[in-house]
Amino acid sequence: MAELDGVRWGPASTATPQQLVILCHGVGADAHDLIDLAPSWAHALPDAVFCSVNAPEIHVSGFGRQWWDVGDRSPARMEAGVRRAAAALSAFVPGELSRHGLPAPAYALMGFSQGAMTVLFSGLRMTPAPRAILAFSGGLIAPEKLAAEMTNRAPVLLVHGEADDVVPVTRSHDAEAALRAAGVPVEATYVPRLSHGIDETGIAMGALALQRAFADR
């Protein structure tokens, strides 16, 4: 699997970075898809550097990228795919922290759609734990294996549009239930009439979650 890289923005304060926020896009997009979130969230974390990561594989269409091929969405293939993605992301984070001179715990993960599935699966298995995991319009793959494999209980924010016709909102409902059963702190917001996307509600919730995650640290 190719080594990951991405697009970076910040810190807004122009000071030495104090936090790192990793952004993981959805299938068929690329790193530029989410980096525009950085200026919005910089109001909450002015000393943070944001890195929007390019997924490791070229999308099957030849345009954009993917964390894994979703042509076969059987549970076994989805789990195999997210495990490869998790390995790549877990290898990327320490190097990105080192790049900015940051200590190991000074990071948070955010993902949208397939990226949300990647950060939910990866983040709860990482050591040291991320300060927070923000999952927009995603789901939790292999929830039955979480309790045995998790290495931390990082706080999770789930945001999902109730009108999502790409990844059904039930995926986040199921994720919320599984995470709570595993003792993971979860805040979930389900946005009426929102389809597969991120709106002002999600941006505001994400800013607050990041601000809380790094408070008093």
Secondary structure by P-SEA (a helix, b strand, c coil): ccccccccccccccccccbbbbbbbccccccccccccccccccccccbbbbbcccccccccccbbbccccccccaaaaaaaaaaaaaaaaaaaaaaaaaaccccccbbbbbcaaaaaaaaaccccccccccbbbbcccccccccccccccccccbbbbbbbcccccccaaaaaaaaaaaaaaccbbbbbbbccccccccaaaaaaaaaaaaaaaccc
